Amino acid sequence: MSSLQSADSRSSPMESGALKAGHSSSRVWSEIRGAIRALGRNSHSDSDGSTVHDYVSGGRRLAKGKGKAVDTDSHSCNSHTPPSTPRKGKSLTPRGVAKKLGFGSGMESSTTIVLRGSPLKTRASLQALGGVPSNHLSERRSSVSTEKSSKRSTVENTSTAQTSLESRFSESPSAKSGSKGGHNRRHPWSRSSPEGGTLQTIDEGTSSQIQPTVLTAEKAAAAKIYLEEHFDRLLNKPSARSLRRQYLESQLYYSPHLTAAQKNTVRRAFDYQESCHARETRVLRTQSIASLRGEGPVPHVDKYESLRILGRGSFGVVKLVREKGDSDGPPAKQVFAMKVIRKSDMLRSSQEGHLRAERDFLVASEGSHWIVPLVASFQDLKSLYLVMEYMPGGDFLGLLIRENILHESVARFYIAEMILGVEEAHRLKFIHRDIKPDNFLISASGHLKISDFGLAFDGHWSHDASYYNCQRYTLLQSLGISVEGDAEDKKKCENISTQLPWLQSMKEVLQRHQRGDDAETEDLPNLLGWRNRCGNRAAANSVVGTSQYMAPEWSIGIILYECLYGHTPFFAEDGRKQTKTNILDHKRLFSFPHRPMISDKCKDLIFSLIQEKEKRLCSKRYLWKDRAAESHRPTDLFGKFVFPDDAEDIKVHKWFRNFPWERVHNISPPFVPHITSSDDTHYFDESEPIEDFSDSSPVAVDVTDDDVREILRDFRACVQAAAMDLISSPYDSARLRSADHRIDSIQSFTANERKVLKHFIRVYGRKERKRPRDILLRDEKTKDAVMEVRKRTAFMGYTWRRMRPGGYVMPK
């Protein structure tokens, strides 16, 4: 049986059916089989199952096996294989096979046809060797070795130079001269033979080595990061769709009053809703990708009409927006809060991990009562966008400012809702790390929802800034690309002692994010499994958040104190530095004012919360975890940093006795916002017209003293002098707050003059630009190009959209 017949006998029924699909195709394959049977039936396979027959003019056949060519017509070979008997009937020659396959018009008369049976294919293949003059073919024997003989020929050859097969179809006769005598084990015209004309030696000295650039390393690292994060979600996290399906099936299971037909109708409606949602998400993702490539407008951003500015920050701005109506979308009157985050500022500060953590947390909290709901997240070339439900009541700090102090019963309600909000974040395995009155928003119903998860932490490797740096730096190192950095970096390189702390930190990062040489097989499941075991952070060691609000229990105690007394216990007029000093000395400085009168139970709760962690009122599980950390086990047996329902010890405190924790969300709040329209913003004191906003970073304007006098010509000289002094040095957020406090403290200024000076600083002052944390963004040669690449690649996979609350209208 020929190799092609053998392959056909092993083919699957599906493959056989495919061959019979068309009459013409079936006829061609029948003729090919007939040609092969006519040419010879006594071929045999080597240990690989691969047999090669070479046919040359004159009708001679060379069979090869295991790297050795055997001439079946030569009397010098001790072959006991009987000669093949020609098959009677109509058959095809190799030339006929070529014509049937359409090769006839493009091949010379001297072309050799090789029938190859490969172990990697289920059928033999036809291969046309380049034209060889007919007067040489009668004197030469042509053979093609199998894959094994090719490897053996390479090893046996004394030359180790690289070879090329690119010219195998165009060899000249002069290059194909070989010995006629003898019967070599390796025939000179074997394609695996270096002496053959089909192989050419490549001069390694003249080949130019392509040197990868920093941009190549950046793009490669971005692709690696995206693939690891994408498949980690697919392999290790349940999809939202499957969870919704499980919930639906559980509801149907406990609905015995529904018939089987009615349940199937519900399932069909569910599938339709999921299909529409998946389609909307794909469109949004495609639009985000197109905007990153600079392909025309950004319809996903233009879909929202900007109304007002709700607040500003170092990250960007929060805007009130209205979703434009469409044929099948929600009504045009629906408004949202859109958080616009400038990519360039976040990338300079190496905040990729924090931004991903914020987005991932909001996605995971879908359907929660205590967390501000995320509607959609997307991006364009300049910014990231988080569209959230609008909380028209403003933040809790605004309520405290308006009310000054709260009654103890009112404070109990809001503190209870804050505890439930923090507990909800812990249930989702996140630590908020910035619990303060500003980050609790008041919904239209008056209930609190926790927001601003820009500093949230869950220990996952994809939320660790060092993970991204490790991917980039190790790739640069392996490619031999060096980066000098700025002048300060070059100066540090001259002194080895200044590099020791950095080298030590990089060693710890590599141990956490870079596998060793003795690692397991580098396939994707093993890699992601190793990352989830060894790449997660053991503790949140960085100091972040607001100095007066640190640990969650401590923060709740500080907020309760502020609700009852109108100020925080450690605030200092001298500034933040003195405030931090007071916090460190809290055992000596903490006290309760005499007025207003507060119950002893409430004082006991506050005092129990504002303590060192060993004495602080908290879940006993954290005390056990801290003891385990002393024995070098920073997490519990299940690898948790926070525990669900971890406020049980606070809830059972006597100040909360008989409080309805289970139905607090159904209680009417003490304060309900008075809203005149859906876009009412009067609870946001800092709201501004949208005309004053620019998506780009503010551009510094150099002004002289004469310019200041001209701009403020309608104001007094003392106001002009104060303006010159205020803009004389760059400002950051802390200096800006200090300047506002300084302006308010000058009694000689009128209210209008204070307002003008504060606005003047923000318009004409020079904002202090922080030094980038990444050396690639500090180097003058690479910073611009690297920034452009990261704007396009650093946040791949950021796009998300929630299910429409009202669902999609199902066609009748």
N, C-alpha and C positions, 0 to 999 in steps of 0.2 A: 504494500500500500504506500502511495506517495505521501509526502509530508502534508500536502494540501488535503488529501483524502483523510489522513489521520486527524487533521485539525477540524475537518467537517464533522467527523464522527464524534468529536468532543464538544461541538458547539451546542448551545442551548436551543430548546424549541423556539424560543423567541427569535433567535438569530436565523434559524431555518425558515421561520415564517417570513422574516424580512426579505430573504432571498427570493421568495416566491411571490412577493407583492406585485411585481410587474412582469409581463410576458417577455419584454425585451431584456430585462436584467437577468431573468432566469435562463434565457437562451445563451447569453454571453458567458455566464458561469458554466453552463453545460459544455460549451465549446472549449473553455479553458481546461476543464477536467479532461475532456477528450484529448486535448493536446498533450497534457501531462502524462496521461496513460500511454499515448503513442510514443512518447519520448523515452519512457522507462518506468517499470513498476517495481524494480527490485532495490529501490533506495532504502536506506536504513538511517535511523537517528542516532545521534551520539547521546552521551549521558545527560545532556541538556534538553534533549528532545528537539534539537535543531539540526536540520540536514540541508545541505546546499549542493545543487547540481549546476555545473557550468557547461554550457553548450557552445561549441565553437564550430566554425565552418569545417566541413568534412564529416560531420555527423558523429564526432567522438564525444564521449561523455566522461567527465571527471567527477567522481564522488569523493566527498571529504567527510571526515569524522574525526573529532578530537584533535584537530590541528594537523592531521596527516592527510595528504592528497593521494588518492589511489587511481591509477590509470587503468580502467577496465579493459582497454584494447591492447595494452602493452604486454608482451610475453615475458618481460623481465620482472613483473610483479607476480608474487605467489598468491594470486586471488583465486579462491574456490567458488566465487559467485558465478553462477551460470549467466550467460548473456541473455538479455531481455528479448522476449519474442514480440515482434511487432503485432499490434492489435489490428485485426481485420476491420474493414469498414472505413468510413470517412474519418479523417483526423486532421489536425492542424499542426503546421510547423511553427517554430518560434516566431518566424516572420508573420505568420497568420495571426498568432496571438497578438502581436504588436498592432497589426492593422485593426483587429477587432476592438482593441482598447483605444484606438485613436492615435497611436504613436507613429503611424506610417508616414504621415506627411512631414513630420519634423525630424526623422531619423535617416541616417545614411545607410547605404546598403551593407556597410561593414559593421554595423552596430551589433553588439553582443547582448543577448537577453539572459539575465540571471534570474532563476526562480529560487527565492529564498524562503525557507520556513523558519520563523523566529520563535523562540520560547516566549517572547513577550506579546505575540499576536496569536489570535485564534485561527488565522488563515495565512497561507503563504503570500508573499509579496513579490511583485515583479519589479526588477530594477534594471534600468538601461545603463550600460557602461558606455563611456564616450567612444566616439568613432575611432576605430583602429584600421589602418590601411590593410587591404585584403592580402597583399603580397607578404605581409609579416605574419598574418594569422596562421598560415600553414606551418610556419616554423616555430611557433610558440604555443605553449599550453597556458590557458588562462584559468585561474581558480580563485575562488573567494572563500576565505576561512570563516569559521563561525566565531562567535563572540569570544569563546575561550581561547581558540587558536590565535586570535588577534592579541589578546592579553599576553599569551605566552611568547609570541613573536617580539613583542615590545620588551619583555624581560630578557629574552635571549640575545637581543641585539646589543652590541657593545656601545652603541651611541645612545646618549641620554638626552639628545636635543629634542625640542618640541617639534611636532610634525603637523602638517595641515592636510586636510582632505578637500579643501575648497576647489582645487583644480583638477578633480578626478574626471571631469567631463571634457577636459580640453588639453590632454597631454599631447605633445608633439612626438612623432616617431623617433626622433633622435634621442629623446630622453628615455626611451623604452628598450634600449639595447640590453640584452641579457645573454647568459650562457645557454647554449643549446644542449650540451652534453650532460650526461649524468641524470640521475633522478633524485633531486634534492628532497630532503624532508620538508624544507620550506621552499616552495617553488618561487623562482624570482618574479613571477607575475602574480603572486598572491597579493591581494589588497592589504593584507596585514604586514607584508614585508616592507621594511624601510628601503630595500634596494629597488622596489618596484617603482614604476613611473607615477603611480597615483599618490605617493607621499613626497612631501617636500620639507626640507629642514628649514626651520625658522631661526634666524639669527637673534638670539635673545638679547644681545648687546645693543641692537638697534631699536628694539621695541621700547616705546616711551611709556613710562609709568604715569597713570592718571592720578593726580593728587586731589583727594576730596577736599571740598571747601567747608567752611563753617555752615553755610546754608544747607549743604547736603546733610551734614550731621544734624542740624536742627530739624529738617524735614523727616529724616529717618527716626530721630527720637520721638517726634510728634506721632508718627505712624505707630511706633511700638507702644507708646503710652495709650493711644486710642484703642488699639487692638486688645491690649491687656484689660483695660477698663470695660470695654464692650463685652468681651467674652466672660469676664468675671461676673457681670450682671446676668448674662445668659445661663451660666453654669451654676452659680451659687445663690441667686436671688430669684424668688418666684415672681412671675410677671403679674402686673396689675390685672390683666385680662383673666388669667387663670384664677386669681383670687376672687374676682367678681363672679366668675362662673361657679366657683365652689359655693359662694354665698347664695347665689340663685338656686342651686340645686338643694342646698339645705333648707331654703324657704319652701321650695316645692315639696320636699320630703315631709315637712310638717304642715302641709296643706291637704289633708285627706278629702276635703270637700270639693277639690278640683278633679275633674275627669282627666283621663289620659290625653284626650284631644285638646282640652284647655291648657294643659301643661305644655304640650307641644307648640301650641300657639304662643305661649309666653316665651318659650325657647327661641322660636323663630324671630320674635320681636327683639329679643336680646341679641341674637346674631346680627340682625340688621343694625341695631344701635352700635355694636362693636365695629362693624364694617365701616359705617359712616365716620366713626371716631378715628379709626385707623387711616382712612382716606384724608381726613382733615390734618392729621398729624404728619402724614407724608408730604402733603402740600406745604405745610409750614416748614418742614425740614428742608425741602427742596428750595424754597425761597431763601432760607437762611444761607444755604450753600451757595446759591447764585449771587447773593449779595456779598459774600466773602470773596468771590472771584471778580467782583466789580462789574457784573453783567446787568447793567441797566438799573432801574429803580428798585426800591425795597418795599414791595407791597405789604409785607407782614408788619412793617413799622408804620407805613402810611395808612394802614387800616384803622389806626387810632388817632383821633383828633385831640390835640393838646388844649387844655382849658386854663389851668393855673399851676403855679409852683407851690407845692405843699411844704417842701423843706429842702435844704442843701446840706451837703457834707463833703468830707474830703474825697469820697468815692465818686461823687457826681450829684444827682438831684433826684427828687421824687416829684412826679407830676401827676396832676389829676387829668385823666384822659377819658374820652368817650369813644366807645367802639362804634364805627360807622356801620349803619344798617346795610344788609344785603337781602337778596331774595329769600334765602332760607335761614338766615342767621337771627340772633336775638334782636330785640327792638333797639333803635338807635339811641334811646334815652338812657341806656345802661352805662354807668360810669365805673371806672377802675382807678386804682393807684398804680402808676408805672414807675418802677425804680430803674433809673438809667445809670449804668456803671461804666465809667471810662476805662477802656482796656489798657491804655498806655500807663495810667497811674497805677493800676493794679499789677501790671507786669513788672514795672520798675520796683515795686515793693514785694515781688515774689508772692503774690496772694492767690495764685491759681488754686492751691489746695483749699483755702478758705472759701473761695467763690464756688467751687464744686461742692463743698460741704453744705453751704447754704442752700444751693439749688437742690441737692439730693435730699436734704432734710425736708424741705417744703414739698417735694414730690412724695416722700414717704408719709407725710402727715395728711394726705388727702382724706377728707371726710372728718377731720378732728374738730371738736367743738371749741378747743382752747387755743388754736393756732390760726393766725391769719391765713386764709386759703390762697393758694397759688392758682392762677388761672392759666397762665402760659409763660414759657421762657424761650427766648430766642436771641439772636445776635445779628449784627452786621459788622462791617469792617472796623468801626470805631468803638462800638459800645456793646454791652450786654444789657438785656432787658428782662425784668421780672414784673409781670402783670399780676397784680393781686387785687382781691376785693377791697373796695374803699371802706374805710372805717370813719364815718362822718363825725364821730364824737371827739376826735383828736386823741392825744395821748394822756396818760394818767398824770403826768407832770403838769400839764395844763390845768387839769382839774384841781390839783393841789395848789397851784398858783392862784386860781380863782377863789378857792374856798379857804385858803390859808391853813386851817386845821379842820380835821374831821371828827365827828362824834365817835366814841368808842365802838358803838354798834355798827355804824357805817364803815369804819375802818375794818371791823371784823369781816364784813361781807367781801370787801375788795381784797383783803389779805388772803381769804379763803380761796378766791378765784385765782389769785397769783400762785398759790401753792398748787392748785390743780393744773395750772398751765405749766409750771416747772416739772411737775410730776409726769405730765403728758410727754414732755420732751425726753425725760429719762426713760419712759416706757418705749420710746423709739430709739433708745441707746445713744442719745446725744446729750452732751453737756452744753448748756447755753453760753456760759462764761461772761455774760454781760447783763445780769439781772439788775434793772434799775427802772424807775418810774417812766422814763422816756420810751422804753421798749414794751410797754403795755398799752395797747390801743383800745378805744371804746367803740363798740359796734353801734349800729343804729338802734338796737334793742337795749343798749346800756351795759351789756356784759363785756368783760375784758377778754382780750386775745393777745397772746404773746407774739412778738415780732422781732425782726432784725437778728437773723442767725448768721451774720457775717463772721463771728468768732466761734461758732459752734464747733464742737470736737467730738468725734466718736472713735478715734484711734485707727481708722481704716487707712491703709497705705495710700489710697488714691486721694486722701485729704491731707496728706503730709507734704509740705513744700519741699522737703529734702528728697522725696521720691523723684520729683521732676528734675531737680538739680543733678541727682545721681545718674539718671538716664542720659542727660546731656554731657556731663563731664566725663563719664566713663567712655562714651562714644568718641569724644574728642581725643581722649588719651589713647584709645586703641587705634585711631587713625593718624596719630602723630601730629595733631594740630595744636599749636600753641597760641595762647592769647595773653597779651601783656597787661591789659587793663588800663586804668588811668594812672596819673602821676603818683597817687598814693599807693596804688598796688605795686608799681615799680620800686618805690622806696622801701616797701615792706619786704620785697624780694631780696634786697641787699642785706637785710638783717634776719638771720634764721630764727632768732628768738621770738620775733613777732609772728612767725608762721606756725609756731608750735600749737597754739590753741586751735587755729584753723585746721591744721593737719589732724589733730586729735578728734575734732568734730567730724571731719570727713571720714576718718576711720570708722567711727560709730555709724555714720550714714551708710557706708559701704557694707558694713556687717549686716545692716538691716535690709538693704535693698539690692545688694549684688550677691549673686550666688557664687560659691567657691568653685574651684576646678574639680573637686571631688563630688560635685552635685549629681543628682539623679539625671535620668534621661531628660533632655531639654525639650519635652513636648509641652503643649499648652496646659493640659490639666495639671501636670506635675508642677509647672512653673507657678500657676495661680494658686495651687494648694500650698506651695512653699511660701508665697507672698502672704497668704492669709494666716499662715502659722507663725512666720518669722518677721514679716514686714510691717505689721501693725505696731503702733507706738504703745509703749507700756504705761505711759502717764502723760498728762498734760502739764508739762514743766514750764512752759513759757508764761510770762506774766502779761496778761492782756485784760481788757475791760476797763472799768472805771474804778479808781482807787478806793472810793468809799463803798463800792458794791463789788465784792469779790466772790467768796464761796456762796452757794445758793442759800444756805440757811442763814449765814451772816447777812446776806443781801435782804432777805425777807425781814430780819430783825431791824435793819437800818430803815427800810421803807416804812415799817410799822411805827417806829419812833418818829420819823418825819411826818407821817400822817397825823399823829397826835400832838406833836409839839411845834410843827411848822418849820423845822430845820433838822439837819442831820447832827448826830452827837459829836462828830470830830471835825466839823467844818472850821476852817481858819481863814480869817480875813487876809492873812499875809500871802495866801496862794496855795498851790497844790503841794509844794514841798513841805510846808508846815502841816498841812492836812495829813500827809502820809506819816509824818513824825508823830502826830497825835494818835493815829491808828496803831502804830507800833507800841505806843505807851498807853494802850486802852485800859489796861488793868488799873492804872492810877488815875486816869482822866475821866473815865466813863462815870456818868451820874445822871439822875433824873431831876428835871426842874420841879419846882414846887407847884407851878401852874402850867397848864390846867390840871385838875385832879384826875388821876388815872387809877383804875382798880389795881389791887395788888396782884391779881391773877394775870393781868395784862403785863405788868412790870416784870413778873416772874418769867413770862414767856420771852419778853425782849431780852432780859438778862441771860436767859438760857441759850439764846441764839447767838448773842454777841460774845462768844468765848473762843478760846483756843480749841482746835479740832478734837483734842482728847477729852474735853469737858463739854463740848457743844451738843445741844439737843439735836439728834439726828437718828437715822436708822441704825440699829445695832449691827446691821450687816456691814456698814462702812467701817465700824470699829474693828470688826473681825478682819476685814480686808486690809486695813492699815497694819494690823499685826502680822498678817501674811506677807505684806510687803517687806517687813523687817527680815523675813526669812527668804528674801529674794524671789517672792512670788507676788508681783504687783497686782494681779487680777485674781478673781475667784476661780473656782474649778471650771467654770463655763466661759472664762475669758471675758467677763463683763467688767466694765468700768463703773457703770451705774446700774441700778436695779429698778425694776418696775414696782410701783406702789411703795416708794421708799419714803413717803411722808407720814407713815402710820404713827410714828412716835409724836410728831407735831400735832396730828389730827386729834389724838386722844388727850392732848393737854387740857387742863381744866378750864382754860379760857374759852375753848371751843366746845365745851360740854353742851350737848343737845343741839349742836349745829347740824342742819340737814345736808350733809355732804353729798348724798346720793342724788338729791333733786335740786341742788343749788342752781343749776342752769335753768330751771323752770320758775325760779323766784324772780319777782319783779325787782330790778336793781334800784338802789336809792336815787340814782341820777339817770335820767333818760334824755338823750340829746333832743333838742327842739330843732328839727330840720324843716326848712321851708321848701326845699327842692332836692332832687337827687344829687346836684352838684354844689350844694351848700358847703362852704369852707370856712365859716366864721369861727369854728373852734380851732382852726389852725392860724395862730396869730402871725406867723411868718409867711403866710401865703402871699405870692406876688403874681402880677400879670405875666402871662406867658411871653409877652414881647421882650421882657428883660432877660430872657434865658438864652444861653448858647450852649449847644451840645459839646463844643470843644472846650479845652482848658482855657482859663482866662489868660489873655496875653498881657504881659507887663508893659506898661506905658511909662517911659522915662519923662518925668516932668521936673522942671527947674523951679527955683523959688519964685521967679517972675511968672511962671505958668500958674503956680498956686495962687498968687495974688490976683491974676487975671480971672481964674476960674471962680474964686471966692471974693470977687471985688465988691459984692453987695453985702459982705459980712464984715464984722469988726476985725481990727488988726490982731487982737488976741486969738480969735478963731483961726485966722490965717497962720499965725505962728504955731498954734497947736497942730494944725494940719501938716505943716512942714516937718515938725518933730515926729509925728506919728508915722509918716511914710519914709523916714530917713533910713530905716533898716528893714530888711525883709521880714515877713511875718509867717507864722504857721498858725494852726488852729488854737494852740495855747496862748500865743502872743496876741492873737486877735481877741480872744476873750478877755485877756488882761487889759488890752487897749479899750475895749468897751466899758470895762469896770472903771478904768481911769477917767474916761469921759464922763461917766455918770457921777463920779465923785467930785467933779468941779462944779461947785454951786453957782458960780457966776454965769455959766452957760444956760441959755434958755432951752426948752424942750426941742424947739426946732433946730437950734444950733447943734445940739447933741445928735439929733437924727442925721443932720447933714454931714457931720464929721464921721460918723460910723459908716455912712454910705461912701464917703470920699475915700476912706481907707480901702474899702473893698474894690473900688473902681481903679484908683490910681496907685495903690500900694503894690509893692513887689512881693509876690508870694515866694516863700523860700522853697526851692526845689530840693527834695531830698536826694541823696546819693543813691543810685540804684544798688540793690543788694547783689545782683548777678554781675559777675565780672565781664560777661559777654555784652552786657548793656552799658558797661563803663568804658570799654575799649573804643577809641575813636574810629578804628577801622571797621568794626563789626556792629556797633550799636544800632545804627539806622537799619541796616539790612536784617539783623536779627529781630528787631522790633516788628518790622513788617511781616516777617514770616510767622512770628508768634501771634500777631493779631489774627492771622488766618487759620492757624493750626492749634493754638493752645487750648481752645475750648470746644473742640469737636465733641459731638454728642450732647451738647448743652440744651438743645431744643426739646421742648415738651409741651403738651397741651392736655388739660383735664377734659373729662367728659362733660358735655353740655348738661347743666342741671335740668333743663326742660326736655332734653332728649331731641331726637330727630323725628320728623313727621314721616310715618311709614306710608308708602304709596298704597292705594286701595287696589 
